[in-house]
Amino acid sequence: MYAAFEFDDPDPKAIRAPYADRDNISGNATDYGGLIIDARNDGHSAILFLATPRGIQYDASTDDASGEDSSPDYFWDAAGRIHERGWTLELRIPFSSLRYRNVDPQSWGIMLYGITRAIFATRFLDEAARGGNCFICRANTLVGLERLPSGGHIVAAPYVSASRDEHPRAVLARRSSPTRPESAGGLMSNGHQQPIARST
């Protein structure tokens, strides 16, 4: 599944697009947009696929009763680009990352969603999403999805993670101290002065 957005901004240099870790997106400090998909079309649960102009991803499962849970990490791609008129966003969401009924044709609930600095507010590109006591129930209906692969596959996404710690290593030269002659104050041995017994 592919989706593309273009967000206009009269001052592209002011677009809020900090680099951050995945799921670290704040509407108060970051512009972002994406899709909210109710693939089961149950009217109360959905998956959020959102990303910033830098392509930083935020995904979460949401339910009108329990709220958002960003702990699941779904397999999908996002690419953002800032240009002279604003910014664009492209999403690629495999069907294997979605959970939907085994029927044909499919009907899904869907919202186009965005928060941008230019309007200082949440922008529902679907006007039907405004108002009401529920959120997902206001999604528009996407129809005509036919012959889709079975949803809910397990996605294997291997990756390699490595780390290395470096610590300064002090190399001490081991030198033997030469024997020093006896003096009136005592005998120097290994850098320390030893007292000399004197007879009276």
C-alpha positions in Angstrom: 0.0 0.0 0.0 1.4 3.4 -1.0 0.5 6.9 0.0 1.9 10.3 -0.8 1.4 13.7 0.8 2.4 17.3 -0.1 2.3 19.9 2.7 2.6 23.5 1.7 4.5 25.9 4.0 5.2 29.6 3.1 8.5 29.4 5.2 10.2 26.0 4.5 13.1 27.0 6.7 10.8 27.1 9.7 9.5 23.6 9.2 9.8 21.6 12.4 11.8 18.6 11.5 14.3 17.6 14.2 16.3 14.4 13.9 15.0 11.9 16.5 14.6 8.3 17.4 11.7 6.3 16.2 8.3 7.0 17.9 9.8 10.2 19.3 7.4 12.7 17.7 5.7 15.5 19.5 2.9 17.6 17.9 4.1 20.6 19.9 7.6 20.5 18.3 7.4 18.5 15.1 5.5 18.5 11.8 4.2 15.1 10.7 1.6 13.4 8.7 0.4 10.0 7.5 -2.3 7.5 7.6 -4.6 6.1 10.2 -6.0 2.7 9.1 -8.9 0.8 10.5 -8.3 -2.3 8.4 -10.9 -4.4 10.3 -13.4 -1.6 9.7 -14.7 -2.1 13.3 -15.0 1.7 13.9 -13.0 1.8 17.1 -9.5 0.4 16.6 -6.8 1.4 14.1 -3.0 1.6 13.4 -1.2 4.9 13.0 1.5 5.3 10.4 2.9 8.8 10.8 6.3 10.3 9.8 8.1 13.7 9.9 9.7 15.6 7.0 12.9 13.8 7.8 11.2 10.4 7.5 11.2 9.7 11.3 8.5 7.1 11.9 5.8 6.9 14.5 3.5 3.9 14.6 1.0 2.9 17.2 -2.1 0.9 17.7 -5.0 3.0 18.9 -8.4 2.2 20.3 -11.2 4.7 21.2 -11.5 3.0 24.6 -7.9 2.5 25.7 -6.0 5.1 23.7 -2.6 4.8 21.8 0.1 2.2 22.4 3.3 2.9 20.6 5.2 -0.1 21.8 4.5 -2.3 18.7 6.9 -1.5 15.8 5.3 -2.4 12.5 7.3 -3.0 9.3 6.9 -0.1 6.8 8.8 2.6 5.1 8.7 6.4 5.1 10.6 9.0 3.1 10.3 12.8 3.6 11.8 15.7 1.7 11.7 19.4 2.4 11.6 21.7 -0.7 11.0 25.3 -1.6 7.2 25.1 -1.2 7.0 23.0 1.9 7.6 19.2 2.3 6.5 15.9 0.9 6.0 12.5 2.5 5.8 9.0 0.9 4.7 5.9 2.7 4.9 2.2 1.8 3.0 -0.1 4.1 3.1 -3.9 3.3 -0.2 -5.7 3.6 1.6 -8.1 5.9 1.8 -5.4 8.5 -2.0 -5.0 8.7 -4.6 -7.1 10.3 -7.9 -7.5 8.3 -10.7 -9.9 7.7 -10.5 -12.7 5.2 -13.2 -11.3 2.9 -13.3 -10.1 -0.6 -13.7 -7.2 -1.4 -12.4 -5.3 1.6 -13.8 -2.2 3.2 -11.4 -0.2 5.5 -11.7 2.9 7.6 -9.0 5.4 6.7 -7.9 8.9 7.8 -5.4 11.2 6.2 -3.7 13.0 9.1 -1.3 15.8 9.6 0.1 18.4 12.0 2.0 21.3 10.5 3.6 24.4 11.8 2.0 26.4 9.0 -1.5 26.1 10.5 -0.5 25.6 14.2 -3.2 22.9 14.6 -4.2 19.3 13.7 -5.2 19.1 10.1 -7.7 16.3 9.3 -7.6 16.0 5.6 -10.9 14.2 6.0 -13.4 16.7 7.3 -15.6 13.9 8.5 -13.1 13.2 11.3 -14.0 16.4 13.2 -16.3 16.3 16.2 -18.0 13.5 18.1 -17.0 11.6 21.1 -15.1 8.9 19.2 -12.1 9.2 16.9 -11.8 6.1 14.8 -15.5 5.9 14.2 -15.2 9.1 12.1 -12.9 7.6 9.5 -13.9 7.6 5.9 -14.5 4.3 4.2 -12.1 2.9 1.6 -13.8 0.4 -0.7 -12.9 -1.6 -3.7 -9.9 -3.5 -2.2 -10.0 -6.9 -3.9 -7.8 -10.0 -4.0 -5.6 -8.9 -1.2 -3.1 -11.3 0.3 -3.9 -12.7 3.7 -3.2 -10.2 6.4 -1.4 -10.7 9.7 1.7 -12.5 8.4 4.8 -12.6 10.5 7.4 -10.3 9.1 11.1 -11.2 9.6 13.3 -8.2 9.4 16.8 -9.2 10.3 19.3 -6.5 11.3 22.7 -6.2 12.8 23.6 -4.1 15.8 27.2 -3.6 17.0 28.9 -1.5 19.6 32.4 -0.9 20.7 33.7 0.8 23.8 37.1 2.5 23.8 39.0 3.4 26.9 42.4 5.1 27.1 45.2 2.7 28.1 48.0 4.1 30.2 51.3 2.5 29.3 53.7 2.8 32.2 57.3 2.2 31.7 58.7 -0.1 34.3 62.1 1.0 35.2 64.4 -0.4 37.9 65.7 2.3 40.3 69.5 2.3 40.7 71.0 1.8 44.1 71.6 5.1 45.7 74.5 5.7 48.2 73.9 6.0 51.9 73.5 9.5 53.1 73.3 11.2 56.5 69.5 11.4 56.3 69.0 7.7 55.5 69.0 5.2 52.6 66.9 5.8 49.5 65.2 2.6 48.4 62.6 2.6 45.7 62.2 6.3 46.0 61.4 6.3 49.8 63.8 7.5 52.5 64.5 4.8 55.1 65.7 5.9 58.7 69.1 4.9 59.8 69.7 3.4 63.2 72.4 5.4 65.1 74.3 4.3 68.2 74.9 6.8 71.0 
